[in-house]
Amino acid sequence: QPGFWRDLPELADGFKVLHILVDSGFQPMVLTKGPVKTKSAWTEKVEWCAEHLPGVLITITQDKSLVYGRILFDDWPQYVTPWLEKRPRGRVLMLDQPWNKDYEHPRVTRVLRGEEFERSLSAIEATLHLAKEGFTP
């Protein structure tokens, strides 16, 4: 559907996490998968980022595991698992969604949404501290 990606609304809880990351000294970068069969999505994703995240670097890839980072903020387990496999010290913040409710990994911190978001704050802070230290239990 033309405009699908460009017209997506901001997720308030996602932006709360973004602000926490920035306030903690992390440099955000958008890492998004470009669908092979929907080339217009690539452009629309960049347009969305330009409007909602001006100045943030954008990387569009077919394989998120190829891109280095200490923290991946993602809600799709099929992207998270290979990224974690290549980053033994990497950490993931996973926004709670129906499609990832059963996903568990020792280096994944679930970020609750809506009224429950506040319950995630201490776990987010601990995850960011571990990512800064490069510590893996």
Buried (B, 14 or more C-beta within 10 A) or exposed (E): EEEEBBEEEEEEBBEBBBEBBEEBEBEBEBBBBBBEEEEBBBEBBBBBBEEBBEEBEBEBEEEBBEBEBBBBBBBBBEBBBEBBEEBEEBBBBBBBBEEBEEBEEEBBBBBBBEEEBEEBBEBBEEBBEBBBEEEEE
